[in-house]
């Protein structure tokens, strides 16, 4: 009698897919880097990786729609991520957001604002006064999934708009305001 072989479980198949995606496109590394940049726990389950895969696909799609000439080589990567996410969903997995993995007792009543690609922002800043220059609050940093230390300065306009520097358009890390005044370069600090 031949011993019967059990079919692979959905989890076994999903981990194999992620290993293959890592070998070809560094997908697991991307998810781990994105979590680290946001000060969040490293993905440890298929659901966590699925969250970051779908998020990356959305970001890359928004980048391509905004600047198609700059992101001309991105559509195959977007299609790859979307196909991988679809295959993981077909196995029964659903994305688990980073906040679901964080101790929710420490995060109370946090409302995350819409992402930049979600809706148009009134970019008419001309003649609006800056009424405050302050350090970003931990709550504001939480909206960006940034750690609560080493926070950037923000400019607060009279209509309540808060402007802040970011390392890139994806919001992967905070940035620094720079100024040129009388032919000299300065870095603005909170001190």
Protein Blocks (a to p, Z undefined) as FASTA:
>chain_A
ZZddddddfklmmmmmmmmmmmmnommmmmmmmmmmnopacdfbfklmmmmmmmmmmmmm
mmmmmmmmlmmmmmmmmmmmmmmmmmmmmnopacddfklmpcfklpghiacdddfklpcc
dfblghiacfbdcdddfklmmmnopafehiacddddfkopacdddfbfnopaccddddde
ehiacdddfZZ
